[in-house]
Amino acid sequence: MIWNKARECMSRDELAILQGRRLVELVDYMYHNAGYYMKKMRRLGLEPGDIRGIEDLDKLPFTTKEDLIEAYPLGVFALPDSKIVRYHVSQHRAGYVGMETMAGYSQGDIDIQSECMARSISMAGLGERDVIQVAHSDGVCTDDPGASRGAEQVGAAVIPAAGCKPAVLTALMRRLQVTGVIGTSSELMQVAQIVGERGLKESLQLKAAMCEGSSWAESIRERLEERLGIRVYDIFSLEELTGLGVACECEYRKGMHIQEDFFLAEILDTNTMLVLPAGAHGELVFTSLQREGIPLIRYRTMHIARINYEKCQCGRTMARIDRLCCGMDDTLLIRGNSVSVSHVEAVLCALRDIEASYIIRIREEHHIDVVDVYVESTAMTGALLSEHWADVKHRVACAIHRTIGVEPDVYDAGKNPFDTMLFKRKVTIVDERK
């Protein structure tokens, strides 16, 4: 199903004209409303009139996560507080633990995300006859209004369930005959574990799941599909742009279609800082063409990807990002091995009978990387305080060892030296080497 054929199937020439016009308007808007960006442009000797189309995009300066952190909380807003209807705070991991960025949404921004989510939900084959459970949650926020509104826009019934425990999610799926789920692969893996243990697969009506989380492995998709009897689609989320719905896979699942009328994408060579041609791997850079609250020009996402501009078999002309899009801030180097934080999270979530949150601490000891894991049980506290703790400790240590190649020391939460707020995430990385 294609939600908005006029936009999703427009010719590449028409799209380029639309993007060029919106870019010119965006630069003028940013220059006059976002003081930090006016300073950036003036340092380069640029004025809005110097940008006449997308061919001038490479003249503009990049925006980075560090820029947003430095300007926290309100320094990058292009609208007054009275025009902001929703604030989202993102908490970061890997090299940014303890740091935050804030996104502000105008009503127009929420409308854009709703449109993007309506398109994405249609790509996953869901529509007006479906019941969609929105289980996605991240950072401080416990709901995703754009996801719910997008589902409502296609006519589906919506169950907001962000923050619910896996057992509750599973119960809701059965009672309300849920056919579609929006969440993370780790959340779905925990549901799949419960479904398998209780023999509930045949009692579910699930058809499709849309999983957010860059660089989750294809093997995780295969396991979810086999255990739940569904098709799993990758959906790209970036809070700095608009949250969920920036890009999503269609029925052919050969990359995620970018909503290019709203988000202009580039691939950057991080060594030369030059834009790479189609098909080359590099850092994914986005310009939010119509964002009002916090518009971003050439925002460096720290995700590695490549873009395919060929027309898809589904009929959409929007470019596609490779599904396995690895985040630079989601990747750690431990004793010479590259390790995906998302993959570590998925492995820990797949451990049977253990429902817990984890802090993984990486530090140097005599110039050698050392890994400590702190475990806080969320469902079986007795297991961590009795004879079961030895088994939990052994299984967590083995899972981490197989994944990152380093045997960790595993502790219960009582020996946790960090702020307990960090346990609100499934997996938090504290890299003390940075």
C-alpha positions as CSV (number, residue, x, y, z in Angstrom):
1,M,0.0,0.0,0.0
2,I,1.2,3.5,-0.8
3,W,-0.3,6.2,1.5
4,N,0.6,9.3,-0.5
5,K,1.3,8.4,-4.2
6,A,1.6,12.1,-5.3
7,R,4.6,12.5,-3.1
8,E,6.1,9.0,-2.6
9,C,6.0,8.3,-6.4
10,M,6.9,11.7,-7.8
11,S,9.7,11.9,-10.4
12,R,13.2,12.6,-9.2
13,D,13.2,15.8,-11.2
14,E,10.1,17.0,-9.5
15,L,11.5,16.0,-6.1
16,A,14.7,18.0,-6.7
17,I,12.7,21.1,-7.5
18,L,10.6,20.7,-4.4
19,Q,13.7,20.1,-2.2
20,G,15.5,23.1,-3.7
21,R,12.6,25.4,-3.0
22,R,12.3,24.2,0.6
23,L,16.0,24.4,1.2
24,V,16.0,28.1,0.1
25,E,13.1,28.8,2.5
26,L,14.8,26.8,5.3
27,V,18.1,28.7,5.1
28,D,16.3,32.0,5.2
29,Y,14.1,30.9,8.1
30,M,17.2,29.5,10.1
31,Y,19.3,32.7,9.4
32,H,16.6,35.0,10.8
33,N,15.3,32.8,13.6
34,A,18.1,30.6,15.0
35,G,20.9,32.8,16.3
36,Y,23.5,30.0,16.5
37,Y,23.0,29.3,12.8
38,M,23.3,32.9,11.8
39,K,26.7,32.9,13.5
40,K,27.7,29.8,11.6
41,M,26.8,31.3,8.3
42,R,28.5,34.6,9.0
43,R,31.7,32.9,9.9
44,L,31.7,31.4,6.4
45,G,30.7,34.7,4.8
46,L,27.3,33.3,3.7
47,E,24.0,35.0,3.5
48,P,20.6,33.4,2.6
49,G,20.7,34.8,-0.9
50,D,23.8,32.7,-1.6
51,I,21.7,29.5,-1.5
52,R,19.5,29.2,-4.6
53,G,18.9,25.4,-4.7
54,I,20.1,22.0,-3.7
55,E,23.2,22.5,-5.9
56,D,24.4,25.0,-3.2
57,L,23.9,22.6,-0.3
58,D,27.6,21.9,0.1
59,K,28.2,25.6,0.8
60,L,26.4,25.3,4.1
61,P,28.0,24.3,7.4
62,F,27.4,21.0,9.2
63,T,25.5,20.7,12.4
64,T,26.7,18.1,15.0
65,K,25.4,16.4,18.2
66,E,28.0,18.4,20.0
67,D,26.4,21.6,18.8
68,L,23.0,20.5,20.2
69,I,24.5,19.4,23.5
70,E,26.4,22.7,23.8
71,A,23.2,24.7,23.1
72,Y,21.1,22.6,25.5
73,P,18.4,23.2,26.5
74,L,16.9,25.9,24.3
75,G,19.7,27.4,22.3
76,V,18.9,25.9,18.9
77,F,15.2,26.6,19.0
78,A,13.9,28.7,16.0
79,L,10.5,29.3,17.6
80,P,9.5,31.0,20.8
81,D,8.3,28.8,23.7
82,S,4.7,29.8,23.0
83,K,4.8,28.0,19.7
84,I,6.3,24.8,21.0
85,V,3.6,22.2,21.9
86,R,5.9,19.3,22.9
87,Y,9.4,18.8,24.2
88,H,11.4,15.6,23.9
89,V,14.7,15.0,25.8
90,S,17.1,12.5,24.5
91,Q,19.6,10.8,26.8
92,H,22.7,9.4,25.1
93,R,24.9,6.4,25.6
94,A,28.4,5.3,24.4
95,G,30.5,8.4,24.3
96,Y,27.7,10.7,25.4
97,V,26.4,9.1,28.6
98,G,25.0,11.7,31.0
99,M,24.6,14.3,28.2
100,E,21.2,15.4,26.8
101,T,19.8,17.2,23.9
102,M,16.3,18.7,23.6
103,A,14.0,18.7,20.7
104,G,11.0,21.0,20.4
105,Y,8.0,20.3,18.3
106,S,5.5,22.8,16.8
107,Q,2.1,21.5,15.8
108,G,3.4,21.5,12.2
109,D,6.3,19.3,13.3
110,I,4.0,16.8,14.8
111,D,1.8,16.9,11.7
112,I,4.9,16.0,9.6
113,Q,5.8,13.1,11.8
114,S,2.2,11.9,11.6
115,E,2.3,12.0,7.8
116,C,5.7,10.2,7.8
117,M,4.3,7.5,10.1
118,A,1.2,7.1,8.1
119,R,3.4,6.4,5.0
120,S,5.6,4.0,7.0
121,I,2.7,2.0,8.5
122,S,1.3,1.6,5.0
123,M,4.7,0.4,3.8
124,A,4.4,-2.4,6.4
125,G,1.0,-3.4,5.0
126,L,-1.0,-2.1,7.9
127,G,-4.1,0.0,7.5
128,E,-7.7,0.7,8.6
129,R,-8.6,-2.8,9.5
130,D,-5.7,-3.2,11.9
131,V,-5.1,-2.8,15.6
132,I,-1.6,-1.3,16.2
133,Q,0.2,-1.4,19.5
134,V,2.7,1.4,19.9
135,A,5.3,0.1,22.4
136,H,8.1,2.3,21.3
137,S,9.7,4.4,24.0
138,D,13.2,5.9,24.4
139,G,15.0,8.4,26.6
140,V,12.9,10.4,29.0
141,C,9.7,10.3,26.9
142,T,7.3,7.4,27.4
143,D,5.2,7.9,24.3
144,D,5.5,8.7,20.7
145,P,2.6,10.9,19.6
146,G,3.6,10.9,15.9
147,A,3.5,7.1,15.8
148,S,0.0,6.9,17.4
149,R,-1.3,9.8,15.2
150,G,0.1,8.2,12.1
151,A,-1.7,4.9,13.0
152,E,-4.9,6.8,13.6
153,Q,-4.4,8.7,10.3
154,V,-4.5,5.4,8.3
155,G,-7.6,4.4,10.2
156,A,-6.2,1.8,12.5
157,A,-7.1,1.3,16.1
158,V,-4.2,2.3,18.4
159,I,-3.0,1.0,21.7
160,P,-0.4,3.3,23.3
161,A,1.7,0.9,25.4
162,A,5.1,2.6,25.7
163,G,6.9,1.7,28.9
164,C,4.8,-1.5,29.5
165,K,6.6,-4.6,30.6
166,P,6.8,-7.5,28.1
167,A,4.2,-9.6,29.9
168,V,1.7,-6.7,29.7
169,L,2.5,-6.1,26.0
170,T,1.9,-9.8,25.4
171,A,-1.4,-9.8,27.3
172,L,-2.6,-6.8,25.4
173,M,-1.8,-8.4,22.1
174,R,-4.0,-11.4,23.0
175,R,-6.9,-9.6,24.5
176,L,-7.2,-6.8,21.9
177,Q,-6.2,-9.0,18.9
178,V,-3.3,-6.7,18.0
179,T,-2.2,-7.1,14.3
180,G,0.7,-4.7,14.2
181,V,3.4,-3.5,16.7
182,I,5.8,-0.5,16.6
183,G,8.7,-1.0,19.0
184,T,12.4,-1.9,19.3
185,S,13.8,-5.3,18.4
186,S,14.8,-5.8,22.0
187,E,11.3,-5.1,23.2
188,L,9.9,-7.6,20.7
189,M,12.5,-10.2,21.5
190,Q,11.3,-10.2,25.1
191,V,7.7,-10.6,23.9
192,A,8.8,-13.5,21.7
193,Q,10.4,-15.2,24.6
194,I,7.2,-15.1,26.6
195,V,5.2,-16.2,23.6
196,G,7.5,-19.2,23.2
197,E,7.6,-20.2,26.8
198,R,3.8,-20.1,27.2
199,G,2.9,-21.5,23.8
200,L,0.9,-18.4,22.7
201,K,2.0,-18.1,19.1
202,E,-1.3,-19.6,17.7
203,S,-3.4,-17.4,19.9
204,L,-2.0,-14.1,18.5
205,Q,-3.3,-12.2,15.4
206,L,0.0,-10.4,14.7
207,K,0.9,-9.7,11.1
208,A,3.7,-7.2,11.1
209,A,6.1,-5.4,13.4
210,M,8.0,-2.2,12.8
211,C,11.3,-2.3,14.7
212,E,13.4,0.8,15.4
213,G,17.1,0.5,16.3
214,S,20.0,1.0,14.0
215,S,22.4,-1.9,13.4
216,W,20.2,-4.7,14.9
217,A,21.3,-7.9,13.2
218,E,19.5,-9.7,10.4
219,S,19.5,-12.8,12.6
220,I,17.4,-11.0,15.2
221,R,14.8,-10.2,12.4
222,E,14.8,-13.9,11.5
223,R,14.3,-15.1,15.0
224,L,11.4,-12.6,15.6
225,E,9.7,-13.6,12.4
226,E,10.0,-17.3,13.3
227,R,8.9,-17.0,16.9
228,L,6.0,-14.6,16.3
229,G,4.9,-15.7,12.8
230,I,5.1,-12.1,11.4
231,R,7.0,-9.9,9.0
232,V,9.4,-7.4,10.6
233,Y,10.2,-4.1,9.0
234,D,13.0,-1.7,9.9
235,I,12.0,1.9,10.6
236,F,14.5,4.7,11.1
237,S,14.3,7.0,14.1
238,L,16.2,10.1,14.8
239,E,14.8,12.3,17.6
240,E,16.8,15.3,16.3
241,L,14.8,15.2,13.1
242,T,11.3,14.0,13.9
243,G,11.6,10.8,15.9
244,L,10.1,7.7,14.2
245,G,9.3,7.7,10.5
246,V,12.3,9.4,8.8
247,A,12.6,6.3,6.7
248,C,11.0,2.8,6.5
249,E,11.2,-0.4,4.6
250,C,8.4,-1.3,2.1
251,E,7.1,-4.8,1.3
252,Y,10.3,-5.7,-0.6
253,R,12.6,-4.8,2.3
254,K,15.6,-3.7,0.2
255,G,16.4,-0.6,2.1
256,M,14.4,2.0,4.0
257,H,12.6,4.6,1.9
258,I,13.6,8.2,3.0
259,Q,10.8,10.7,3.3
260,E,12.7,12.9,0.9
261,D,10.2,15.7,0.6
262,F,10.8,16.4,4.3
263,F,14.4,15.1,4.8
264,L,17.3,15.8,2.3
265,A,20.0,13.1,2.7
266,E,23.7,13.1,1.9
267,I,26.5,10.6,2.4
268,L,29.7,12.1,3.7
269,D,33.3,11.0,3.6
270,T,34.4,11.7,7.2
271,N,38.0,12.0,6.2
272,T,37.7,14.5,3.4
273,M,34.3,16.0,4.5
274,L,33.2,15.7,0.9
275,V,29.9,14.3,-0.3
276,L,30.1,10.8,-1.7
277,P,28.4,9.5,-4.9
278,A,25.4,7.2,-4.8
279,G,26.1,3.7,-3.6
280,A,29.2,4.7,-1.5
281,H,29.3,4.0,2.2
282,G,29.8,7.0,4.5
283,E,28.2,9.0,7.2
284,L,24.5,9.8,6.8
285,V,23.8,13.5,6.9
286,F,20.2,15.0,7.0
287,T,18.7,18.4,6.4
288,S,15.2,18.7,7.8
289,L,13.5,20.7,5.1
290,Q,10.3,21.8,6.9
291,R,11.0,21.4,10.6
292,E,9.9,24.5,12.6
293,G,10.9,23.9,16.2
294,I,14.5,22.9,15.7
295,P,15.3,22.9,12.0
296,L,18.7,21.3,11.2
297,I,20.9,21.8,8.2
298,R,23.4,19.1,7.2
299,Y,23.0,17.3,10.6
300,R,25.7,14.6,11.0
301,T,23.8,11.6,12.3
302,M,27.0,9.5,13.1
303,H,25.3,6.6,11.3
304,I,27.2,4.8,8.5
305,A,25.0,3.9,5.5
306,R,24.8,4.1,1.7
307,I,21.9,5.4,-0.4
308,N,20.2,3.8,-3.4
309,Y,18.4,6.2,-5.7
310,E,17.0,3.6,-8.0
311,K,13.2,3.3,-8.3
312,C,11.9,0.5,-6.0
313,Q,9.8,-2.4,-7.2
314,C,7.0,-1.1,-5.0
315,G,6.7,2.0,-7.2
316,R,8.1,4.5,-4.8
317,T,10.8,6.8,-6.1
318,M,12.1,7.9,-2.7
319,A,15.7,6.9,-2.2
320,R,16.5,4.0,0.2
321,I,19.0,3.7,3.0
322,D,20.6,0.3,3.6
323,R,18.8,-1.5,6.4
324,L,22.0,-2.4,8.3
325,C,22.9,1.2,9.1
326,C,25.6,1.1,11.8
327,G,25.8,4.0,14.2
328,M,29.2,5.5,14.9
329,D,28.1,6.4,18.4
330,D,26.6,2.9,18.7
331,T,29.9,1.3,17.9
332,L,32.6,0.6,20.5
333,L,36.2,-0.5,20.0
334,I,37.1,-3.0,22.7
335,R,40.6,-4.6,22.5
336,G,40.7,-4.0,18.8
337,N,37.2,-5.4,18.1
338,S,34.3,-3.3,16.8
339,V,31.2,-4.0,18.9
340,S,27.6,-2.8,18.2
341,V,25.8,-1.6,21.3
342,S,22.5,-2.5,19.7
343,H,23.7,-6.1,19.1
344,V,24.8,-6.4,22.7
345,E,21.4,-5.2,23.8
346,A,19.7,-7.8,21.6
347,V,21.8,-10.6,22.9
348,L,21.1,-9.7,26.5
349,C,17.3,-9.4,25.7
350,A,17.4,-12.9,24.2
351,L,18.5,-14.5,27.5
352,R,15.7,-16.8,28.7
353,D,14.1,-16.2,32.2
354,I,16.2,-13.1,32.8
355,E,14.3,-9.8,32.7
356,A,16.8,-7.1,33.7
357,S,18.5,-3.8,32.9
358,Y,22.2,-3.6,32.4
359,I,25.0,-1.1,32.8
360,I,28.2,-2.1,30.8
361,R,31.2,-0.2,32.1
362,I,34.3,-0.1,29.9
363,R,37.6,1.1,31.5
364,E,41.3,0.7,31.2
365,E,43.4,-1.2,33.6
366,H,47.2,-1.4,32.9
367,H,46.4,-0.2,29.4
368,I,44.1,-3.1,28.7
369,D,40.3,-2.7,28.2
370,V,38.3,-4.2,31.1
371,V,34.5,-4.7,31.0
372,D,32.2,-4.7,34.1
373,V,28.5,-5.5,33.9
374,Y,26.0,-4.4,36.5
375,V,22.6,-6.1,36.5
376,E,19.3,-4.9,38.0
377,S,16.5,-7.3,37.9
378,T,13.1,-5.9,36.9
379,A,10.9,-9.1,37.3
380,M,12.7,-11.7,39.3
381,T,14.5,-9.9,42.1
382,G,14.7,-13.1,44.1
383,A,16.9,-14.6,41.4
384,L,19.5,-11.9,42.0
385,L,19.5,-12.3,45.8
386,S,19.5,-16.1,46.2
387,E,21.1,-19.2,44.8
388,H,19.9,-18.2,41.3
389,W,22.3,-15.3,41.2
390,A,25.2,-17.6,40.3
391,D,23.4,-18.9,37.3
392,V,22.3,-15.4,36.2
393,K,25.9,-14.2,36.6
394,H,27.3,-17.1,34.6
395,R,24.8,-16.7,31.7
396,V,25.3,-12.9,31.4
397,A,29.1,-13.3,31.5
398,C,29.0,-16.0,28.7
399,A,26.6,-13.9,26.6
400,I,28.9,-10.8,26.8
401,H,32.0,-12.9,26.2
402,R,30.6,-14.4,23.1
403,T,29.5,-11.0,21.8
404,I,32.5,-8.8,22.5
405,G,35.3,-11.3,22.9
406,V,36.1,-10.1,26.5
407,E,35.1,-11.9,29.6
408,P,33.5,-9.4,32.0
409,D,33.1,-9.2,35.7
410,V,29.3,-9.3,36.5
411,Y,27.8,-7.6,39.6
412,D,24.3,-7.2,41.0
413,A,22.9,-3.7,41.2
414,G,23.8,-3.4,44.9
415,K,27.4,-2.9,43.8
416,N,26.5,-0.3,41.2
417,P,28.7,2.8,41.4
418,F,26.5,4.8,39.0
419,D,23.3,6.9,39.2
420,T,20.4,4.4,39.4
421,M,18.6,6.6,36.7
422,L,20.9,4.9,34.2
423,F,19.0,1.6,34.7
424,K,16.0,3.1,33.0
425,R,17.5,2.0,29.7
426,K,17.6,-1.7,28.8
427,V,21.4,-1.4,28.2
428,T,23.5,1.6,29.1
429,I,27.2,1.9,28.1
430,V,29.5,3.9,30.3
431,D,32.8,4.2,28.5
432,E,35.3,5.6,30.9
433,R,38.1,5.6,28.4
434,K,36.7,8.7,26.7
